[in-house]
Amino acid sequence: MKAEKYSYRKNYGLLLMFFIVISGLYIFALFLSRNYTESHIKNEFTNRKSEIFDQTLIPFNDFFQNRIPEVSFYQGFLDSVQAGKYAYSILSSYPFVREIGFFDLQFNNDHNLNYGFIVNNLRIQPKTITFFTVSRSGLNKNTILDRAQMGLHSEEINNIGVKLATYIDKLQANAKLSDKDILKVFYTIRPGQITYLNIPRVNDLIVYKSIMEGNLDHTVGYEQDMFNFQIDPMYLEVKNSYANLYEKVAIVPLVGAPITPEDDEISTEMPLPGALADYKLLFRSSKSFLSAEINRSFWPVLGGISLIYIILIAILYLIYRNLEINGRLFKLQYDFINNLTHEFKTPVSVIKIAGNNIKSAQILSDEERKMYGNILDQEADRLNNLMNKLLSFSQIENKTIKLNKEEVDLEEFTENLVASSRIKYADFKISTKIDVRTSMLADPVLLSSVFQNMIDNAYKYSKAGHKILDITIQQNKKNFVITFKDEGIGIEKAEFNNIFKKFYRIKSQYNQQGSIGLGLAFCKEITEFIGGDITVKSQLGQGTTFTLVFPV
């Protein structure tokens, strides 16, 4: 009947399935995150333009909302000198304002003056018109006094006059000017220019209404100021705060030759408002430029997903390693049980045979009785030694054994062990070289176990005719150094870390019988328990050297 072979079941299929699933999820997650990043960057390209638009218009909005209304502070009493100072501050602070026209106006009901804007009895007439520009030399000023030349600029006066007349025609005595009324009546906004009339007091507006309706029987005149600002949006500074999204941002004409993007370019635009309405902000980026930004944004996502994947792979590896360790442990335990059974079976069988022989023999001679007695005694010692080794190993591991330290004369201690070994192994050549100055503080019983294991291993793993062991003991300032050098079969370098493990047995013809893999593990545990250290050097076919170091 064929013996059943037991093995540790390793379900690698589940591990493979787990690996396939997480790898698939990893690839799928990378695909989704890449698409999401690309979509996000393209949406940002479309949406972030409004922020650049707002930042670019900050100077223009400041000029429109804060600086233009300053004209009303003077309530129509500006002269050309004061107007020049105001114009210079505007022209030097806002480069997109290229020219400023100052209209010194008078609102009256003088029927002898028939020029300017006339509605019913109200007349709006320019006294002077002055144009200001800025050059490197400073403020340039051009004043027009001739009425014919003034007529060339009557359009601005007429536009304001029509709106003002319409408003005051409906004006009530208790009316209040709202922001909407101010923007509608006193501003004239066209592409490229803004005209602004200083805002009169409500009482003045009521007077203007009386003038229009002919309710005044005497001549009156009121000073008013009007400014015309010529705007060139090309002088606005574009503030590209998203240089990672927009490769080029420029102000271009709204109409004219069409600006078509190149094949490898993406573009979007925003028209400018009010006096800037003939122009737009054009945002451009090449596809390669946006791809670089997509990649830059994708790298952190890739790193995060990859880190999770690596962690899962590490967990998978730990599971696999655990299976392998458990498998090896199962094999070691299985081999240990088999070897231990064999170790026990041999002396038990011998004892049983000897016992049966004694039992069945009718007469035993003194020689036979002595022989059977020796057999029973030897096999009992063999069983006892095996049990003591297992018990001692367990006690050392669990730290339950008590260390009985004594002064050990290493020379005498070693010679006694060597002498008994020479009797035990008649063909074993053992030499010693001992150079120590003091005794060693150690547990003699445990130390003798280490020495005996080293001697037994040296004999066991040496070929016939090469059973040689050199034992050297030296003492330096800090340590006792003990070496066991044999000329045996040697140990592979890859096995150095394994030979001191419990139940580990090197696959060798010398290990087929009678070993449970505890010898060197037992030596290491005892050596470290005493306070020392053990190392090994070996070459296949040339021998092995074990070095034990104990503190002085």
Solvent accessible surface area in square Angstrom, and as a share of the most:
residue,aa,sasa,rsa
1,M,246,1.10
2,K,187,0.79
3,A,91,0.70
4,E,125,0.56
5,K,176,0.75
6,Y,122,0.46
7,S,90,0.58
8,Y,76,0.29
9,R,208,0.76
10,K,66,0.28
11,N,73,0.37
12,Y,84,0.32
13,G,46,0.44
14,L,120,0.60
15,L,21,0.11
16,L,110,0.55
17,M,113,0.51
18,F,70,0.29
19,F,85,0.36
20,I,94,0.48
21,V,71,0.41
22,I,8,0.04
23,S,22,0.14
24,G,37,0.36
25,L,109,0.54
26,Y,46,0.18
27,I,116,0.59
28,F,111,0.46
29,A,34,0.26
30,L,36,0.18
31,F,122,0.51
32,L,87,0.43
33,S,16,0.11
34,R,78,0.28
35,N,65,0.33
36,Y,155,0.59
37,T,7,0.04
38,E,57,0.26
39,S,56,0.36
40,H,79,0.35
41,I,7,0.03
42,K,92,0.39
43,N,81,0.41
44,E,32,0.14
45,F,6,0.03
46,T,70,0.41
47,N,93,0.48
48,R,77,0.28
49,K,36,0.15
50,S,47,0.30
51,E,59,0.27
52,I,0,0.00
53,F,29,0.12
54,D,83,0.43
55,Q,59,0.26
56,T,0,0.00
57,L,7,0.03
58,I,100,0.51
59,P,37,0.23
60,F,13,0.05
61,N,58,0.30
62,D,53,0.27
63,F,0,0.00
64,F,38,0.16
65,Q,115,0.51
66,N,84,0.43
67,R,49,0.18
68,I,0,0.00
69,P,39,0.25
70,E,49,0.22
71,V,0,0.00
72,S,16,0.11
73,F,158,0.66
74,Y,93,0.35
75,Q,50,0.22
76,G,1,0.01
77,F,148,0.62
78,L,6,0.03
79,D,72,0.37
80,S,36,0.23
81,V,95,0.54
82,Q,79,0.35
83,A,0,0.00
84,G,5,0.05
85,K,143,0.61
86,Y,16,0.06
87,A,0,0.00
88,Y,101,0.38
89,S,37,0.24
90,I,0,0.00
91,L,12,0.06
92,S,64,0.42
93,S,63,0.41
94,Y,17,0.06
95,P,71,0.45
96,F,4,0.02
97,V,3,0.02
98,R,106,0.39
99,E,56,0.25
100,I,0,0.00
101,G,1,0.01
102,F,1,0.00
103,F,2,0.01
104,D,20,0.10
105,L,1,0.00
106,Q,50,0.22
107,F,0,0.00
108,N,4,0.02
109,N,12,0.06
110,D,34,0.18
111,H,108,0.48
112,N,133,0.68
113,L,50,0.25
114,N,110,0.56
115,Y,57,0.22
116,G,40,0.39
117,F,26,0.11
118,I,72,0.37
119,V,33,0.19
120,N,107,0.55
121,N,41,0.21
122,L,1,0.00
123,R,17,0.06
124,I,3,0.01
125,Q,3,0.01
126,P,6,0.04
127,K,93,0.40
128,T,34,0.20
129,I,0,0.00
130,T,0,0.00
131,F,30,0.12
132,F,0,0.00
133,T,43,0.25
134,V,62,0.36
135,S,51,0.33
136,R,252,0.92
137,S,107,0.69
138,G,20,0.19
139,L,62,0.31
140,N,63,0.32
141,K,109,0.46
142,N,89,0.46
143,T,60,0.35
144,I,17,0.09
145,L,122,0.61
146,D,74,0.38
147,R,141,0.52
148,A,78,0.60
149,Q,93,0.41
150,M,9,0.04
151,G,40,0.39
152,L,146,0.72
153,H,49,0.22
154,S,42,0.27
155,E,94,0.42
156,E,23,0.10
157,I,5,0.02
158,N,58,0.30
159,N,44,0.23
160,I,2,0.01
161,G,0,0.00
162,V,83,0.48
163,K,56,0.24
164,L,1,0.00
165,A,9,0.07
166,T,73,0.43
167,Y,38,0.15
168,I,0,0.00
169,D,84,0.43
170,K,150,0.64
171,L,8,0.04
172,Q,117,0.52
173,A,86,0.67
174,N,133,0.68
175,A,27,0.21
176,K,175,0.74
177,L,42,0.21
178,S,52,0.34
179,D,122,0.63
180,K,158,0.67
181,D,36,0.19
182,I,38,0.19
183,L,90,0.45
184,K,142,0.60
185,V,6,0.04
186,F,0,0.00
187,Y,16,0.06
188,T,16,0.09
189,I,66,0.34
190,R,67,0.25
191,P,70,0.44
192,G,24,0.23
193,Q,28,0.13
194,I,0,0.00
195,T,2,0.01
196,Y,0,0.00
197,L,0,0.00
198,N,0,0.00
199,I,30,0.15
200,P,3,0.02
201,R,135,0.49
202,V,43,0.25
203,N,106,0.54
204,D,17,0.09
205,L,0,0.00
206,I,55,0.28
207,V,42,0.24
208,Y,0,0.00
209,K,43,0.18
210,S,28,0.18
211,I,2,0.01
212,M,11,0.05
213,E,94,0.42
214,G,39,0.38
215,N,99,0.51
216,L,55,0.27
217,D,144,0.74
218,H,103,0.46
219,T,92,0.53
220,V,29,0.17
221,G,42,0.41
222,Y,64,0.24
223,E,47,0.21
224,Q,6,0.02
225,D,0,0.00
226,M,0,0.00
227,F,0,0.00
228,N,5,0.03
229,F,0,0.00
230,Q,60,0.27
231,I,11,0.06
232,D,38,0.20
233,P,3,0.02
234,M,101,0.45
235,Y,105,0.40
236,L,11,0.05
237,E,120,0.54
238,V,42,0.24
239,K,79,0.33
240,N,50,0.26
241,S,62,0.40
242,Y,47,0.18
243,A,66,0.51
244,N,61,0.32
245,L,5,0.02
246,Y,1,0.00
247,E,77,0.35
248,K,121,0.51
249,V,24,0.14
250,A,46,0.36
251,I,11,0.05
252,V,21,0.12
253,P,70,0.44
254,L,77,0.38
255,V,121,0.69
256,G,65,0.62
257,A,89,0.69
258,P,116,0.73
259,I,73,0.37
260,T,100,0.58
261,P,64,0.40
262,E,119,0.53
263,D,142,0.74
264,D,75,0.39
265,E,25,0.11
266,I,52,0.26
267,S,39,0.25
268,T,24,0.14
269,E,79,0.35
270,M,42,0.19
271,P,84,0.53
272,L,6,0.03
273,P,64,0.40
274,G,40,0.38
275,A,2,0.02
276,L,0,0.00
277,A,34,0.26
278,D,70,0.36
279,Y,48,0.18
280,K,25,0.11
281,L,0,0.00
282,L,15,0.07
283,F,0,0.00
284,R,55,0.20
285,S,1,0.00
286,S,22,0.14
287,K,101,0.43
288,S,83,0.54
289,F,58,0.24
290,L,5,0.03
291,S,46,0.30
292,A,60,0.46
293,E,12,0.05
294,I,9,0.05
295,N,57,0.29
296,R,142,0.52
297,S,30,0.19
298,F,23,0.10
299,W,159,0.56
300,P,94,0.59
301,V,58,0.34
302,L,38,0.19
303,G,39,0.38
304,G,37,0.35
305,I,33,0.17
306,S,24,0.15
307,L,106,0.53
308,I,107,0.54
309,Y,44,0.17
310,I,106,0.54
311,I,87,0.44
312,L,56,0.28
313,I,51,0.26
314,A,46,0.36
315,I,76,0.39
316,L,20,0.10
317,Y,120,0.46
318,L,91,0.45
319,I,75,0.38
320,Y,94,0.36
321,R,112,0.41
322,N,79,0.41
323,L,32,0.16
324,E,38,0.17
325,I,73,0.37
326,N,45,0.23
327,G,9,0.08
328,R,135,0.49
329,L,79,0.40
330,F,66,0.28
331,K,107,0.45
332,L,37,0.18
333,Q,81,0.36
334,Y,69,0.26
335,D,31,0.16
336,F,32,0.13
337,I,105,0.53
338,N,71,0.37
339,N,19,0.10
340,L,33,0.17
341,T,76,0.44
342,H,73,0.32
343,E,24,0.11
344,F,52,0.22
345,K,130,0.55
346,T,44,0.25
347,P,0,0.00
348,V,74,0.42
349,S,43,0.28
350,V,48,0.28
351,I,52,0.27
352,K,131,0.55
353,I,103,0.52
354,A,3,0.03
355,G,31,0.30
356,N,76,0.39
357,N,57,0.29
358,I,60,0.31
359,K,174,0.74
360,S,88,0.57
361,A,40,0.31
362,Q,180,0.80
363,I,150,0.76
364,L,58,0.29
365,S,57,0.37
366,D,105,0.54
367,E,140,0.63
368,E,73,0.33
369,R,143,0.52
370,K,137,0.58
371,M,91,0.41
372,Y,30,0.11
373,G,37,0.36
374,N,73,0.38
375,I,49,0.25
376,L,56,0.28
377,D,85,0.44
378,Q,116,0.52
379,E,23,0.11
380,A,48,0.37
381,D,71,0.37
382,R,101,0.37
383,L,34,0.17
384,N,80,0.41
385,N,94,0.48
386,L,19,0.10
387,M,97,0.43
388,N,67,0.35
389,K,58,0.25
390,L,39,0.19
391,L,103,0.51
392,S,24,0.15
393,F,8,0.03
394,S,49,0.32
395,Q,58,0.26
396,I,0,0.00
397,E,69,0.31
398,N,98,0.50
399,K,146,0.62
400,T,98,0.57
401,I,36,0.18
402,K,158,0.67
403,L,48,0.24
404,N,82,0.42
405,K,100,0.42
406,E,94,0.42
407,E,122,0.55
408,V,10,0.05
409,D,74,0.39
410,L,1,0.00
411,E,96,0.43
412,E,107,0.48
413,F,29,0.12
414,T,0,0.00
415,E,69,0.31
416,N,92,0.47
417,L,27,0.13
418,V,0,0.00
419,A,50,0.39
420,S,58,0.37
421,S,1,0.01
422,R,109,0.40
423,I,149,0.76
424,K,125,0.53
425,Y,33,0.13
426,A,100,0.78
427,D,84,0.44
428,F,9,0.04
429,K,144,0.61
430,I,10,0.05
431,S,55,0.35
432,T,44,0.25
433,K,132,0.56
434,I,38,0.19
435,D,92,0.48
436,V,40,0.23
437,R,165,0.60
438,T,71,0.42
439,S,48,0.31
440,M,2,0.01
441,L,97,0.48
442,A,0,0.00
443,D,7,0.04
444,P,35,0.22
445,V,109,0.63
446,L,10,0.05
447,L,0,0.00
448,S,29,0.19
449,S,32,0.21
450,V,0,0.00
451,F,1,0.00
452,Q,46,0.20
453,N,17,0.09
454,M,3,0.02
455,I,0,0.00
456,D,41,0.21
457,N,31,0.16
458,A,4,0.03
459,Y,47,0.18
460,K,66,0.28
461,Y,56,0.21
462,S,1,0.01
463,K,115,0.49
464,A,89,0.69
465,G,74,0.72
466,H,98,0.44
467,K,27,0.11
468,I,46,0.23
469,L,1,0.00
470,D,56,0.29
471,I,2,0.01
472,T,35,0.20
473,I,0,0.00
474,Q,87,0.39
475,Q,22,0.10
476,N,72,0.37
477,K,193,0.82
478,K,157,0.67
479,N,44,0.23
480,F,1,0.00
481,V,39,0.22
482,I,0,0.00
483,T,31,0.18
484,F,4,0.02
485,K,115,0.49
486,D,15,0.08
487,E,78,0.35
488,G,5,0.05
489,I,38,0.19
490,G,10,0.10
491,I,23,0.12
492,E,91,0.41
493,K,168,0.71
494,A,86,0.66
495,E,33,0.15
496,F,43,0.18
497,N,127,0.65
498,N,37,0.19
499,I,8,0.04
500,F,31,0.13
501,K,106,0.45
502,K,79,0.33
503,F,38,0.16
504,Y,59,0.23
505,R,55,0.20
506,I,49,0.25
507,K,184,0.78
508,S,22,0.14
509,Q,138,0.61
510,Y,49,0.19
511,N,8,0.04
512,Q,114,0.51
513,Q,120,0.53
514,G,36,0.35
515,S,19,0.12
516,I,12,0.06
517,G,11,0.10
518,L,5,0.02
519,G,20,0.20
520,L,27,0.14
521,A,2,0.02
522,F,8,0.03
523,C,0,0.00
524,K,59,0.25
525,E,49,0.22
526,I,0,0.00
527,T,0,0.00
528,E,82,0.37
529,F,44,0.18
530,I,11,0.06
531,G,45,0.43
532,G,13,0.12
533,D,70,0.36
534,I,7,0.04
535,T,73,0.43
536,V,18,0.10
537,K,157,0.67
538,S,21,0.14
539,Q,109,0.48
540,L,109,0.54
541,G,64,0.62
542,Q,128,0.57
543,G,8,0.08
544,T,8,0.05
545,T,31,0.18
546,F,14,0.06
547,T,31,0.18
548,L,0,0.00
549,V,46,0.27
550,F,1,0.00
551,P,75,0.47
552,V,90,0.52
